[in-house]
Amino acid sequence: MSSPSPGLIFALDIGTRSVVGLILEKQDQGYHVLDVYSVEHKERSMLDGQIHNVLAVSSTITYVKTHLERKHGTLKKVCVAAAGRSLKTKRSKVEVDILGKPIFERQSLLHLELSAVQKAQFDLANDSYSNQKVNDYCVGYSVIDYRLDGEAIGSLVDQRGETASVEVIATFLPKVVVESLISALQRSNLELEALTLEPIAAINVLIPQSMRRLNVALIDIGAGTSDIAITDYGTVTAYGMVPNAGDEITEELSDHFLLDFPDAERIKRDLSVKDKVIMQDILGMENSYPNEEVVEALQPAINHLADQITLEIIRLNGHSPKAVMLVGGGSLTPLLPEKIAERLELPKSRVAIRGIDAIKGLTFEQEYEATPELVTPIGIAIAAKESPVEYISIRVNEQTVRLFDIKKLTVGDGLLSSGVELSKLYGKPGMAIMLKLNGRVVSIPGQHGTPPVLKKNGLETELDAPLVHEDYIEVSKGQNGADATATIRDVLDEQPTLSIIFNGQQRRVAPIILKNGQQAMLSDQLNDRDEIECYPPKTVEDLASKLDLKGDLITSSPVQVYINNQSVTLHEKKATVFINGINASTSAPIKSGDKLDIISEEDQDLTLKSAIEKLYDLSYREIVVTFNNEPVRLEKEMYDCFQNREHISLYSPIKQGDRIEVTKKKIFLLSFKMYLRK
């Protein structure tokens, strides 16, 4: 058997009721139909456009192929269409944090877009209750909008903000539809050359680009499904499907007149060309009926089909379109155009059946009746040639992946189809450090992860690099970012210093830094959940600690004595503190601008007076009187003091471990009076 001319196109319309084969030739002014051959399935091996029996459908395909090969030579490659009922669309949105890491290049933006497409793919899997298994091929997507901090923006590249998001609408074909189609072709020794979608096929030949600014609905009514496509604003705006078509009319005819299904199908076709039909029911009774009587019996089924089609048109379009085109064998159903027009509130002239005579630039080798049945098969052949969804095989990490494309295929498309989760390809960011700084929660982020390593055929590549048949993609996850590291200095915006005049000189004193309650340095490393305090010295003692003067204020070895068996601990005083000229204790508060003087003293022996005053506050009473116009200070000891039963004075020296007994004097007021009389 000879090979066909290289310019010939072999196309198959694998429908619910029949398989139609066409041989076309591309010419300068259009397309020339060389041959058409149609065979009905011997059994109901397809339902609603889906192959249910691959072997039976393959047998019908082989029969059509063999018939055409007798005239045109061996046929090896074929163009086919996937049913419109199989087309699925899904909107999806992905948002990412870009604070401190803006999107600088197209690759990062592409990764964001593909993440949204994959999210749509997973959402679609969830909607179909498939345990989140990806069962759909992505055949294209378009960006609806980009947003920066919630506001729409033209491009996200090199934009600064807190969050960036992209929303896409993605189109998918179920893998089971495509795989069963390919399996049937392979059993017929045919290789898939190009794939198109049935709604696209019919629209491409009947509604050219120049007409798509009009709001038109095209309905392809087959045996099992009615595929709907809507045009407006210069493009195809929606696709839909109704699982009702010509078979519903045939079944109504079969039920009403007790006919075998094939007989009912033949009589249904006769209704459009004969005034009277003759039928034999399953009981062997032969009857003749006027066309009008049979159509009247079919009214419920015709009304239901018209209802379903118009409801879907309104759902897709939001309102009635300007016009409706009907193609496919089911469009010949009696009264159907009128009923659709009535429900859409359109003039009858705005709903029309379109046949092959409406296809511009089309010629035929032989004469065919200008019926609507051949519109879709011819559309499949032309669309598959002019706007094909090409089929290629690639490998992704040793996994074989089949791709169908209605746009330029990229490495990103290959990853999507392989099921590799793009959101998990980038290295994870390092662990952050959470701490408290002066009671305020502070977060120190870890480093960002690195992008994935992508290779195509052993060489590094990008997500938008083109793909061809038998390419090999290797993808490995990017490295995780390093955990956050920082020192105390890194988290301090400024150091709260204290400015004072110390012993006559201007001094700036560094702050006190505590980490988890312990003294710390600016260079100390931070850990998660650390609590940092940083404040300027608040007291004289704080300041002495920062100036290494604490040893000048107190001794390092305390002295412990006992008064009336009560323990008292004393420190030898080494200096006197003055704040702004006023004597102050070491616990006195201090602030910027204060004048601080610390005057050192010679070491002195501790006296009993110090111990008693620490225990009882006062050791003597004093009054000031005027004598001969001069002030006189009078003092009187309040206690009698004994050590080893010997009387001692308040100014007697004491040492470590001494035990003193003291008793309060009862007549010290009388002593003051006697002193004054003298």
C-alpha positions in Angstrom: 0.0 0.0 0.0 1.4 3.4 -1.0 1.9 6.3 1.3 -0.3 9.4 1.1 0.8 12.7 -0.2 2.7 14.7 2.4 0.2 17.6 2.1 -2.8 15.4 3.1 -4.5 15.7 6.5 -6.2 12.7 8.1 -8.7 13.6 10.7 -11.2 11.6 12.8 -14.3 12.8 14.6 -14.8 10.1 17.2 -18.3 10.8 18.3 -20.9 9.1 20.6 -22.9 7.7 17.6 -20.3 7.3 14.9 -16.7 7.8 13.7 -16.2 10.1 10.8 -12.9 10.0 8.8 -11.8 12.8 6.5 -9.0 13.4 4.1 -8.2 17.0 3.4 -5.6 18.8 1.4 -4.3 22.3 2.2 -4.5 24.6 -0.9 -3.5 28.2 -1.5 -7.1 29.5 -1.2 -8.3 27.2 1.6 -8.9 23.5 2.1 -10.1 20.7 -0.3 -12.0 17.8 1.0 -10.9 14.7 -0.8 -12.9 12.1 1.0 -15.3 11.5 3.9 -16.3 8.2 5.3 -18.6 7.6 8.3 -19.3 4.4 10.3 -21.7 4.0 13.3 -20.5 2.1 16.3 -21.9 -1.4 16.4 -22.7 -1.0 20.1 -23.0 1.9 22.6 -19.2 2.0 23.2 -19.2 5.7 23.9 -21.4 7.7 26.2 -21.5 11.5 26.4 -18.3 11.8 24.3 -16.2 9.5 26.6 -14.8 6.2 25.4 -16.2 3.4 27.5 -15.0 0.4 25.4 -11.6 1.1 23.9 -11.6 -2.2 21.9 -14.9 -1.5 20.3 -14.1 2.1 19.4 -10.7 1.0 18.1 -12.4 -1.5 15.8 -14.6 1.2 14.3 -11.6 3.5 13.9 -9.7 0.7 12.1 -12.7 0.1 9.8 -12.8 3.8 8.8 -9.0 3.9 8.4 -8.9 0.8 6.2 -11.6 2.1 3.9 -9.8 5.4 3.4 -6.4 3.7 2.9 -7.7 1.9 -0.1 -7.9 5.2 -2.0 -5.2 7.3 -0.3 -2.5 5.0 0.8 -1.2 4.0 4.3 -2.3 6.4 7.1 0.0 6.6 10.1 -0.8 9.9 11.8 -4.2 11.4 12.6 -5.7 14.6 14.0 -8.5 14.2 16.5 -10.5 16.2 19.0 -11.3 15.8 22.7 -14.9 16.2 23.6 -16.0 19.6 24.8 -17.6 18.0 27.9 -14.1 17.1 29.1 -12.8 20.7 29.1 -12.4 22.1 32.6 -11.4 25.5 33.8 -10.4 26.6 37.3 -9.4 30.0 38.8 -6.7 30.0 41.4 -4.8 32.6 43.4 -1.4 32.4 45.2 0.0 35.0 47.6 3.6 35.2 48.8 5.4 37.4 51.3 8.0 39.6 49.5 8.9 41.8 52.5 12.7 42.2 52.1 12.8 39.9 49.1 11.1 41.6 46.1 10.6 39.8 42.7 13.5 41.0 40.7 13.3 38.8 37.6 10.9 37.0 35.3 11.8 33.6 36.6 10.5 34.3 40.1 7.3 35.7 38.6 6.9 32.7 36.4 7.4 30.4 39.4 4.6 32.3 41.1 2.3 31.9 38.1 3.0 28.2 37.8 2.4 27.7 41.5 -1.1 29.2 41.0 -1.7 26.9 38.0 -0.7 23.9 40.1 -2.9 25.1 42.9 -5.8 25.1 40.4 -4.8 21.6 39.3 -4.9 20.4 42.9 -8.2 22.2 43.6 -9.6 20.6 40.6 -8.5 17.2 41.9 -10.2 18.0 45.3 -13.4 19.0 43.5 -13.5 15.6 41.8 -13.0 13.7 45.1 -10.0 12.0 43.8 -8.0 12.0 47.0 -6.0 15.0 45.7 -4.5 12.9 42.9 -3.8 15.0 39.8 -5.8 13.6 37.0 -5.8 16.5 34.5 -3.5 17.8 31.8 -3.1 21.5 31.9 -3.5 22.7 28.3 -3.1 26.4 29.0 -3.5 29.3 31.4 -3.8 33.0 31.4 -3.2 35.6 34.1 -6.3 37.4 35.4 -4.3 40.0 37.4 -1.3 40.7 39.6 -1.8 42.4 43.0 0.7 44.2 45.3 -0.5 44.5 48.9 -4.0 43.8 47.7 -4.0 46.4 44.9 -4.1 45.5 41.2 -0.8 46.2 39.4 0.4 45.7 35.9 3.6 43.9 36.8 5.2 42.5 40.0 8.8 42.6 38.7 11.0 44.9 40.9 8.0 46.1 43.0 8.5 46.6 46.7 5.8 45.8 49.3 4.7 43.2 51.8 2.7 40.7 49.8 2.4 39.8 46.1 -0.3 37.7 44.5 -1.3 36.4 41.1 -4.7 35.0 40.0 -4.9 32.7 36.9 -7.5 30.9 35.0 -6.2 27.5 33.9 -7.7 25.0 31.4 -7.4 21.3 31.8 -8.3 18.0 30.1 -8.9 14.9 32.2 -6.1 12.4 31.7 -8.6 9.5 31.3 -10.1 11.2 28.3 -6.8 11.8 26.6 -5.3 8.4 27.5 -8.4 6.4 26.4 -8.3 8.4 23.1 -4.6 7.6 22.5 -5.1 3.9 23.5 -7.9 3.5 20.9 -5.7 5.2 18.2 -2.6 3.0 19.1 -4.7 -0.2 18.7 -5.5 1.0 15.2 -1.8 1.6 14.5 -2.3 5.3 14.4 -0.1 8.0 16.0 -1.6 11.1 17.4 -0.3 14.0 15.3 -2.3 16.8 16.8 -5.2 17.3 19.3 -7.8 19.9 19.4 -11.0 20.5 21.4 -14.4 20.0 19.8 -15.8 23.4 20.7 -12.6 25.1 19.4 -12.9 23.1 16.2 -16.4 24.2 15.3 -15.8 27.8 16.3 -12.6 28.1 14.2 -14.4 27.3 10.9 -17.7 29.1 11.6 -16.7 32.1 13.6 -13.4 33.6 12.5 -11.4 36.0 14.6 -13.0 39.0 12.9 -16.5 37.9 14.0 -15.7 37.2 17.7 -16.3 40.7 18.8 -20.0 39.7 18.5 -21.7 37.9 21.4 -22.6 34.6 19.6 -23.3 31.2 21.0 -22.3 28.1 19.0 -23.9 24.8 19.9 -22.6 21.5 18.6 -25.4 19.0 19.2 -24.2 15.5 18.7 -25.6 12.2 19.9 -24.6 12.3 23.5 -23.6 15.9 24.3 -24.3 19.4 23.3 -21.1 21.4 23.4 -21.4 25.2 23.8 -18.9 28.0 23.1 -19.5 31.7 23.6 -17.7 34.5 21.8 -17.6 38.2 22.8 -15.0 41.0 23.0 -13.0 39.5 20.2 -12.3 36.1 21.9 -13.9 32.9 23.1 -15.2 33.8 26.6 -16.6 30.5 27.8 -17.0 26.8 27.1 -19.8 24.5 28.4 -21.5 21.2 27.9 -25.0 19.7 28.4 -25.2 15.9 28.7 -28.3 15.9 26.6 -28.4 15.7 22.8 -29.8 13.6 19.9 -29.9 10.3 21.8 -32.5 11.8 24.2 -34.8 12.4 21.2 -34.1 8.9 19.9 -34.9 7.3 23.2 -38.2 9.2 23.5 -39.1 8.0 20.0 -38.1 4.4 21.0 -40.1 4.5 24.2 -43.3 6.1 22.8 -43.6 3.8 19.7 -41.9 0.7 21.1 -39.0 0.7 18.6 -35.6 -0.8 18.7 -33.0 2.0 19.2 -31.4 1.6 15.7 -34.8 1.8 14.1 -35.8 4.8 16.2 -32.5 6.5 15.1 -33.3 5.9 11.4 -36.9 7.2 11.8 -35.7 10.3 13.6 -33.5 11.2 10.6 -36.4 10.6 8.2 -38.5 13.2 10.1 -36.4 16.0 8.5 -36.9 14.8 4.9 -40.2 12.9 4.8 -43.8 13.9 5.4 -44.8 10.4 6.5 -42.7 7.7 8.3 -43.3 4.0 8.4 -42.1 2.0 11.4 -42.3 -1.5 12.8 -42.4 -1.9 16.5 -40.8 -4.7 18.6 -44.0 -6.7 18.4 -43.8 -6.8 14.6 -46.6 -4.3 14.0 -46.0 -2.0 11.1 -47.6 1.5 11.2 -47.5 4.7 9.2 -47.6 8.1 10.9 -47.7 11.6 9.6 -44.6 13.6 10.4 -46.6 16.1 12.6 -47.9 13.3 14.8 -44.5 11.9 15.5 -43.1 15.3 16.3 -45.9 16.0 18.7 -45.1 12.8 20.6 -41.5 14.0 20.9 -42.4 17.5 22.3 -41.4 16.6 25.9 -37.9 15.5 24.9 -37.5 18.4 22.5 -38.6 20.9 25.2 -36.2 19.4 27.8 -33.3 19.6 25.4 -34.1 23.2 24.5 -34.4 24.0 28.3 -31.0 22.4 29.1 -29.2 24.2 26.3 -30.6 27.7 26.9 -30.1 27.4 30.7 -26.4 26.6 30.1 -26.1 29.5 27.6 -27.4 31.9 30.2 -25.2 30.5 32.9 -22.1 30.9 30.7 -23.0 34.3 29.2 -25.0 35.9 31.9 -27.7 36.9 29.5 -29.0 36.0 26.0 -26.5 36.3 23.2 -27.1 38.3 20.0 -27.3 35.1 17.9 -27.1 31.3 18.1 -25.5 28.9 15.6 -26.4 25.2 15.6 -24.2 22.5 14.1 -24.0 18.7 14.5 -26.6 16.0 13.6 -28.7 16.8 16.7 -29.3 20.3 15.4 -31.8 18.8 12.8 -34.2 17.9 15.7 -37.6 19.3 14.6 -38.6 22.6 16.2 -35.4 22.8 18.2 -34.2 26.2 16.7 -37.6 27.8 17.3 -37.8 26.6 20.9 -34.2 27.8 21.7 -35.1 31.2 20.1 -38.3 31.4 22.2 -36.5 30.7 25.5 -33.7 33.2 24.8 -36.3 35.8 23.6 -34.6 36.1 20.3 -36.1 36.5 16.8 -36.4 33.1 15.0 -34.0 34.4 12.4 -31.3 34.8 15.1 -31.1 31.1 15.7 -29.9 29.2 12.7 -28.6 25.8 11.7 -25.2 26.1 9.9 -24.0 23.5 7.4 -20.7 22.9 5.6 -21.7 25.6 3.0 -21.0 28.2 5.7 -17.3 27.3 5.9 -15.3 29.7 3.8 -12.6 28.6 1.4 -13.8 24.9 1.4 -14.1 22.8 -1.7 -15.1 19.2 -2.2 -13.9 16.4 -4.4 -17.5 15.2 -4.8 -20.8 16.8 -3.9 -22.1 16.5 -0.3 -25.4 17.6 1.1 -24.9 20.9 3.0 -26.0 19.4 6.3 -24.5 20.4 9.8 -23.2 16.9 10.6 -19.9 17.5 8.8 -19.1 20.9 10.3 -17.3 19.6 13.4 -15.3 16.8 11.6 -14.1 19.4 9.0 -13.4 21.8 11.8 -11.4 19.2 13.6 -9.1 18.7 10.6 -8.6 22.4 10.0 -8.2 23.4 13.6 -5.8 20.5 14.3 -3.7 21.8 11.4 -3.9 25.5 12.1 -4.2 25.6 15.9 -3.1 22.2 17.1 -2.6 20.9 20.6 0.6 19.2 19.9 1.6 16.0 21.6 5.1 15.3 22.8 6.7 12.9 25.4 9.4 14.0 27.8 11.0 12.6 31.0 11.0 14.4 34.3 13.3 12.8 36.9 13.0 9.4 35.0 9.2 9.7 34.9 7.7 9.7 31.3 5.3 12.6 30.9 3.0 13.2 27.9 2.3 16.9 27.1 -0.5 18.4 25.0 0.1 22.0 24.1 -2.1 24.9 22.8 0.8 27.3 23.4 4.6 27.2 23.5 5.6 24.4 25.8 8.1 25.2 28.6 10.1 23.4 31.3 7.5 24.8 33.7 4.7 23.0 31.8 6.7 19.8 32.0 7.0 20.1 35.8 3.3 20.8 36.1 2.3 17.8 34.1 4.7 15.5 36.0 2.9 16.4 39.3 6.1 17.8 40.8 4.9 20.3 43.5 6.4 23.6 42.5 5.8 25.1 45.9 8.1 22.5 47.4 11.0 23.1 45.0 12.3 26.2 46.7 14.5 25.7 49.8 12.7 26.5 53.0 13.7 29.7 54.8 15.9 29.3 57.9 14.4 29.3 61.4 13.8 32.8 62.8 14.8 34.0 66.2 12.0 35.3 68.4 13.1 37.4 71.4 12.1 40.2 73.8 13.9 43.5 73.8 12.9 45.7 76.7 9.5 43.8 76.8 8.9 44.2 73.0 8.8 41.1 70.8 11.4 41.2 68.0 11.7 38.7 65.2 15.0 38.0 63.3 14.2 36.1 60.1 16.4 33.3 58.7 17.9 33.4 55.3 15.8 32.7 52.2 16.1 29.3 50.6 17.7 29.0 47.2 15.8 28.3 43.9 15.6 24.7 42.6 18.3 23.4 40.3 16.8 22.8 36.9 18.6 20.9 34.1 17.4 20.1 30.6 19.3 17.4 28.8 22.1 17.8 31.4 22.5 21.6 31.1 21.2 24.2 33.6 17.9 25.7 32.3 15.1 28.1 33.3 11.3 27.5 33.9 10.4 29.3 30.7 12.9 27.4 28.5 11.2 25.7 25.5 10.5 22.0 25.4 10.7 19.6 22.5 9.9 15.9 22.0 12.1 13.5 24.2 13.7 16.3 26.3 14.9 15.1 29.7 14.3 17.4 32.7 16.1 17.0 36.0 14.9 19.0 39.0 16.4 19.0 42.5 15.2 21.0 45.5 17.0 24.2 46.4 19.0 24.4 49.6 17.2 25.5 52.7 18.2 28.9 54.1 20.5 29.2 57.1 18.9 29.8 60.5 18.9 33.3 61.8 22.0 34.5 63.6 22.5 37.8 65.4 24.3 39.6 68.3 22.8 42.0 70.8 24.4 44.8 68.8 22.3 43.8 65.7 19.0 44.3 67.4 19.7 47.7 69.1 18.6 50.6 67.0 20.6 52.9 69.3 22.3 52.5 72.6 20.7 54.5 75.5 23.8 56.2 77.0 23.9 58.3 80.2 25.6 61.8 80.0 26.9 63.1 83.4 29.6 65.3 84.9 31.7 62.9 87.0 34.2 64.3 89.4 34.4 67.5 87.2 34.7 65.7 83.8 31.9 65.2 81.2 31.3 61.4 80.8 29.1 59.3 78.5 28.4 56.0 80.1 27.4 52.9 78.1 24.1 51.2 78.9 23.6 48.3 81.1 22.9 45.1 79.0 21.2 42.1 80.5 20.6 38.8 78.7 18.1 36.6 80.6 18.9 38.6 83.7 22.7 38.3 83.4 25.2 40.9 82.5 26.0 40.7 78.7 28.0 42.4 76.0 27.1 43.8 72.6 28.9 41.0 70.9 27.0 38.2 72.7 25.1 35.8 70.3 21.3 35.7 70.6 19.2 32.5 70.9 15.5 31.9 70.4 13.4 33.2 73.3 16.2 35.3 74.9 15.1 38.3 76.9 17.3 41.3 76.5 17.2 44.4 78.6 19.2 47.5 77.7 18.9 50.8 79.7 21.2 53.6 80.9 22.5 53.3 84.5 19.6 54.3 86.9 21.4 54.5 90.3 24.8 55.5 91.7 25.5 51.8 92.2 24.7 51.0 88.5 27.0 53.8 87.5 29.8 52.7 89.8 29.5 49.2 88.3 29.8 50.6 84.7 32.8 52.7 85.8 34.5 49.9 87.8 34.1 52.0 90.9 32.0 49.6 93.0 35.0 48.6 95.1 35.5 52.3 96.1 32.0 52.4 97.5 31.9 49.2 99.6 34.3 46.6 101.0 34.6 43.2 99.6 34.5 41.5 103.1 31.5 42.2 105.4 31.8 42.3 109.2 29.2 40.5 111.2 28.5 41.3 114.9 25.6 40.5 117.3 23.6 43.0 119.3 21.3 41.5 121.9 21.9 38.2 119.9 20.6 39.8 116.7 23.0 39.5 113.7 24.1 42.8 112.1 26.3 42.9 108.9 28.4 46.0 108.3 30.6 47.3 105.5 33.4 49.7 105.8 32.6 52.9 104.0 35.3 53.9 101.6 33.7 57.0 99.9 31.1 59.7 100.2 28.7 60.3 97.3 27.3 63.7 96.3 24.7 64.2 93.5 24.5 67.9 92.5 26.3 68.7 95.8 23.9 66.8 98.0 25.1 63.8 100.0 23.4 60.7 98.6 23.4 56.9 99.1 24.5 54.3 96.5 20.9 53.5 95.8 20.0 57.1 94.9 18.7 57.6 91.3 20.7 59.4 88.7 19.9 60.9 85.3 21.6 62.5 82.3 22.9 66.0 83.2 23.5 65.3 86.9 26.8 66.2 88.6 28.2 63.2 90.5 31.1 63.4 92.9 32.6 60.4 94.7 35.1 61.4 97.4 37.3 58.6 98.7 37.9 58.4 102.5 40.6 56.7 104.5 39.6 53.3 105.9 38.2 53.7 109.4 37.5 51.1 112.1 33.8 50.2 112.4 32.3 51.5 115.6 29.4 50.3 117.8 27.4 53.3 116.7 27.3 52.0 113.1 25.9 48.6 114.2 23.2 50.1 116.6 22.1 52.6 113.9 21.7 49.8 111.4 19.5 47.9 113.9 17.7 50.7 115.7 18.0 53.7 113.3 19.2 56.2 115.9 21.9 55.8 118.6 21.7 59.3 120.1 19.4 62.3 120.4 20.5 65.8 119.6 19.0 69.3 119.9 20.3 72.7 118.9 20.0 75.6 121.3 21.2 79.3 121.3 23.6 80.2 124.0 25.0 83.8 124.1 23.6 84.2 120.6 25.5 81.2 119.3 24.0 77.8 118.3 25.0 74.9 120.5 24.4 71.3 119.5 23.6 69.0 122.4 23.9 65.2 122.1 22.9 62.4 124.4 23.4 58.7 124.0 20.2 56.6 124.0 21.7 53.3 124.9 23.9 51.8 127.7 26.3 49.4 126.0 28.2 46.4 127.5 30.7 44.0 126.0 31.7 41.1 128.3 29.8 43.1 131.1 32.1 46.0 130.7 30.6 49.4 129.8 31.7 50.7 126.4 30.8 53.9 124.4 29.1 54.2 121.0 32.4 55.1 119.5 34.2 51.9 120.7 35.6 49.9 117.8 34.1 46.5 116.9 35.3 43.5 115.0 34.1 40.3 113.4 32.0 38.2 115.8 31.7 40.7 118.7 28.6 40.3 120.9 27.2 43.5 122.5 24.4 44.0 124.9 22.5 47.3 124.9 19.7 48.7 127.0 17.8 51.9 126.3 18.3 54.7 128.8 15.2 55.9 130.6 16.3 59.2 131.9 18.0 60.8 128.9 15.4 63.7 128.8 16.2 64.6 132.4 19.9 64.7 131.6 19.2 67.3 128.9 17.4 69.6 131.4 20.1 69.3 134.0 22.7 70.1 131.3 20.7 73.2 130.3 20.5 74.5 133.9 24.3 74.4 134.1 
